[in-house]
Amino acid sequence: MMVNLVPHSISGFVSGTGAERLARAMIDLVIPPTCLGCDVAVGQAGALCGSCWSGLRFIERPYCAVFGTPFAYDPGDGTRSLQAIAQPPDFDRSRCVVLYDDVARKIVRSFKFGDRPELAPWMANWMLRAGGDVLLPGALVVPVPLHRNRLLKRRYNQSAELARSLTRITQQAYRPDLLQRIRPTRQQVGLGANQRARNVRGAFRVPTPEQIHVKSSHIVLIDDVYTTGATLQACARALRRKGAAKIDCLTFARVANGVAITDL
């Protein structure tokens, strides 16, 4: 069994022109496509094998109107979780595709650390579906930036690849220039929630020439994984200080509450 990642509504975009489909078919003959979650051969690029598909845990309604965390029962539209009431975040809303476990972890780690930026368009397709209520007309799409030292080492910013792929579909404004990471930070791997918050505090700023574009704007922050929210909150604070009217977040995967943070 093979499951294609591409939603029906945008399959034409992913398929591309006749020439692009022919080129892709020729590439597939030379390098047969494999499942995005494992190395099993599949019929076409951007597909999951049946085993990996069944292992994904999609985040569906009902969920918290602010954090997007799933509820065990339906308390009604617009309901906020206790966390959102007790500790309102610096952003307005967060949306995500899947919980970060097993298959999602394999996809993210392959994309982020395995030199697989070509996974971005397939992941972005799912993010579009999950973020329909935040990717509103006129929103400015801003990836979480990497510090230049880490960018040189990794060679690409995974958040920027996702944001660029999203805006190619939605035709929204891709604005990586609106936010900078102004100091290097420790890798977040192995850090607890409080340590993560301290690690990224003051690490982001809006460049002076771009402040006029941020003021009164709707910003959608893009990242690969929502872990504790520390990085997205630090980005949101920098944007809010410069007058952003609305700040939403959209990520591919989310660490479930109570899950130990060991590899992000």
C-alpha positions in Angstrom: 0.0 0.0 0.0 1.3 3.5 -0.9 -0.2 6.8 0.2 0.5 10.0 -1.6 1.2 13.1 0.6 -0.3 15.5 -1.9 -3.9 16.8 -1.1 -6.3 16.5 -4.1 -6.9 20.3 -4.1 -3.3 21.1 -5.0 -2.2 18.0 -6.8 -2.0 19.9 -10.1 0.5 22.3 -8.6 2.7 19.4 -7.4 2.4 17.5 -10.6 3.7 20.5 -12.6 3.8 20.9 -16.3 4.1 18.0 -18.8 7.8 18.7 -19.1 8.3 18.6 -15.3 6.4 15.4 -15.0 8.5 13.8 -17.7 11.7 15.0 -16.0 10.5 13.6 -12.7 9.7 10.3 -14.3 13.2 10.1 -15.8 14.7 10.9 -12.4 12.6 8.2 -10.8 13.9 5.6 -13.3 17.5 6.4 -12.3 16.8 6.9 -8.5 13.7 5.0 -7.5 11.6 7.0 -5.0 11.4 5.7 -1.4 9.0 6.3 1.4 9.4 9.6 3.2 9.4 7.8 6.5 11.6 4.9 5.7 13.7 3.3 2.9 10.9 1.2 1.4 10.5 1.7 -2.4 7.2 3.4 -3.4 5.6 4.2 -6.7 6.2 7.9 -6.8 8.0 10.7 -5.0 6.3 12.3 -2.0 4.6 9.1 -0.9 4.4 7.1 2.3 4.3 3.3 2.6 1.2 1.9 4.3 3.1 1.1 7.5 4.4 4.7 7.9 1.0 6.2 7.0 -0.7 4.3 9.7 2.0 5.4 12.2 1.3 9.1 11.7 -0.8 10.8 14.4 -2.6 13.8 12.7 -3.8 16.7 14.9 -7.4 17.2 14.1 -10.2 19.1 15.8 -11.2 19.5 18.5 -8.1 21.4 19.7 -7.2 24.4 21.8 -8.0 27.6 19.8 -4.6 29.1 20.8 -2.0 26.4 21.1 -3.7 23.9 18.7 -3.2 21.1 21.2 -5.8 18.3 20.8 -8.6 17.9 23.3 -9.8 14.4 24.5 -13.4 15.6 24.0 -15.1 18.4 22.1 -15.6 21.4 24.5 -16.9 23.6 21.6 -15.4 25.9 19.1 -13.0 28.6 20.4 -12.3 26.9 23.6 -8.8 27.6 25.1 -6.8 25.0 27.1 -5.9 25.6 30.7 -2.4 26.3 29.6 -3.6 29.1 27.2 -5.6 30.7 30.0 -2.9 30.5 32.6 0.1 31.3 30.4 -1.1 33.1 27.3 1.7 33.0 24.6 3.3 35.9 22.9 1.7 34.7 19.6 -2.0 34.5 18.8 -2.4 31.0 17.5 -0.3 27.9 16.7 -1.2 25.2 14.2 0.5 21.9 13.4 0.1 18.8 11.2 1.2 15.8 13.3 2.5 14.8 16.7 6.2 14.3 16.8 6.6 10.6 17.3 8.2 7.7 15.3 7.3 8.4 11.6 7.1 12.1 12.0 10.5 12.1 13.8 12.0 10.1 10.9 10.7 12.6 8.4 11.8 15.7 10.3 15.3 14.4 11.2 15.9 13.3 7.6 14.8 16.8 6.4 16.6 18.7 9.0 19.8 16.8 9.6 20.0 14.3 6.7 20.5 16.9 3.9 17.1 16.4 2.5 15.7 19.9 1.6 13.7 18.3 -1.2 11.2 17.1 1.4 10.1 20.6 2.0 7.4 20.8 -0.7 5.7 17.6 0.5 5.7 18.7 4.1 4.5 22.2 3.1 1.5 20.6 1.4 0.3 19.1 4.6 1.1 22.3 6.5 -1.2 24.2 4.1 -4.1 21.9 5.1 -3.4 22.3 8.8 -2.9 26.0 8.7 -5.9 27.1 6.6 -7.2 29.4 9.4 -3.9 31.2 9.9 -2.6 31.5 6.3 -5.0 34.3 5.6 -4.9 36.7 2.6 -2.3 39.4 3.2 -0.3 37.5 5.8 3.5 37.8 5.6 5.1 34.4 5.9 8.3 34.5 8.0 10.6 31.5 8.7 12.4 31.2 12.0 15.9 32.3 11.1 19.2 30.5 11.7 22.3 32.2 12.9 24.7 32.6 10.0 27.3 30.3 11.7 24.8 27.4 11.9 23.5 28.2 8.4 27.0 27.9 7.0 27.4 24.5 8.8 24.0 23.1 7.8 23.9 24.8 4.3 20.2 25.5 4.4 17.5 26.7 6.9 14.8 24.0 7.1 12.2 26.6 8.3 13.0 28.8 5.3 12.6 25.9 2.9 9.2 25.1 4.3 8.1 28.8 4.2 9.3 29.2 0.6 7.5 26.0 -0.5 4.3 27.2 1.2 4.3 30.6 -0.4 4.9 29.1 -3.8 1.5 27.4 -3.3 -0.4 30.2 -1.6 1.2 33.1 -3.5 1.6 34.9 -0.2 4.6 37.2 0.6 7.7 35.2 1.6 9.6 37.6 4.0 12.7 36.0 5.5 14.2 39.5 5.8 11.8 40.6 8.5 13.5 38.7 11.3 17.1 38.1 12.2 18.9 35.8 14.7 21.5 38.2 16.1 23.5 35.9 18.3 24.4 32.2 18.2 22.6 30.0 20.7 23.2 26.6 22.1 21.7 23.6 20.4 18.3 23.1 22.1 18.8 19.3 22.2 18.7 18.1 25.8 17.5 21.4 27.3 14.4 21.7 29.4 11.6 24.2 28.8 13.1 26.9 31.1 16.6 26.4 29.7 15.3 26.7 26.2 13.5 29.9 27.0 16.7 31.4 28.5 18.8 30.1 25.5 16.8 32.1 22.9 15.9 35.1 25.0 16.9 38.3 23.0 18.2 36.2 20.1 16.0 37.7 17.5 15.3 41.2 16.2 13.5 43.0 13.3 16.1 44.9 11.2 15.5 48.7 11.3 14.7 49.0 7.5 12.0 46.3 7.8 10.2 47.6 10.9 7.8 49.6 8.7 6.7 46.4 7.1 6.1 44.6 10.4 4.0 47.3 12.0 0.3 46.5 11.9 1.0 43.4 9.8 -0.3 39.8 10.2 2.8 37.5 10.5 2.8 33.8 10.1 5.9 32.2 11.7 7.1 29.0 10.1 9.2 26.3 11.8 9.6 22.5 11.5 8.8 21.4 15.0 7.0 23.0 18.0 8.8 21.6 21.0 8.2 23.9 24.0 7.4 27.0 22.0 10.4 28.9 23.4 11.9 29.8 20.0 8.6 30.8 18.4 7.7 32.9 21.5 11.1 34.7 21.3 10.4 35.4 17.6 6.9 36.6 18.4 8.2 39.0 21.1 10.6 40.6 18.7 7.9 41.1 16.1 5.3 42.3 18.7 7.8 45.0 20.0 7.8 46.4 16.4 4.1 46.6 16.2 3.0 43.4 14.5 -0.8 43.3 14.8 -1.3 39.5 14.6 1.2 36.7 14.9 0.4 33.1 14.2 2.7 30.0 14.1 2.6 27.0 11.7 4.8 24.0 12.1 5.0 20.5 10.6 5.2 18.5 13.9 4.5 19.1 17.6 5.9 17.4 20.6 3.1 16.1 22.8 2.7 17.5 26.3 4.6 15.5 28.8 6.9 13.8 26.2 10.6 13.9 27.1 12.6 16.2 24.8 15.7 14.2 23.8 16.5 14.8 20.1 15.3 18.3 19.2 
